[in-house]
């Protein structure tokens, strides 16, 4: 490295062709940088409200004998 990096700064490693984040400066430690644009964990999912679970299943019998 040409200069001392600052904590949480991003540095590019030409050897591994990756952007890394400085997680510690003394000793110097790098970690894979987190990229929000690549985060598609919510993609395709709908938020679900747990408070009204009973309404989602209609009029199901409450006792097993009624099934």
N, C-alpha and C positions, 0 to 999 in steps of 0.2 A: 504494500500500500504506500502511496506517495505521501499521504498526510494522515494524521490521527483522526479516525472517524468519530462522529458524535453518536451517542446512544440513540437508538431507534432510526438511524439514518439507513438508507438503502445503498448498497454497493453492488456493482456488477462484477462477476467473476468471469473473465474471458476463458479461463481454463475449462470450467464446467458449463459455460454459456447460460448462467442463471443469475437472477437478482437475489441478493441475500440481505437480511436485516441485521444490524448490529444490536445484539441483545446484551452485551457486556463489553466495557472498554478496558477493564483491568481485572483479569486477563481478557484479551480480545476474544470474543466469541460471536460467531455468526450463526444464523438459523435461516431456514427457507422463509422468504418473504411471503406474507399472506396477501393475496390479490382478491379484492372484493368482486371484481368483474368475473372472476372464474368461479365464484361461489354460486352454484345453481342448486343448492340443497333444497330451496323452497319451490323450485320450478315444478309446475305440474301439481302442486298440492294446494288445497283450499283450507283456509283457517276454519276450525271447527269449534263451536261453542259447546262446552261440556254441560252447561247448566240446564239445557232442555233435552237431555238424552231420552226421556220417556216419550216425548212427542215424536221422536224419529222412527219409532217402531209401530205406531198406530195402537190399536186396541188388542194387544197380546194378552192372553190369559195370565193371571198372576200365580195360580197354583198349577203344579204339574198334572194334577188329576184332570184339569180342564183341557189339556192338550189333546 
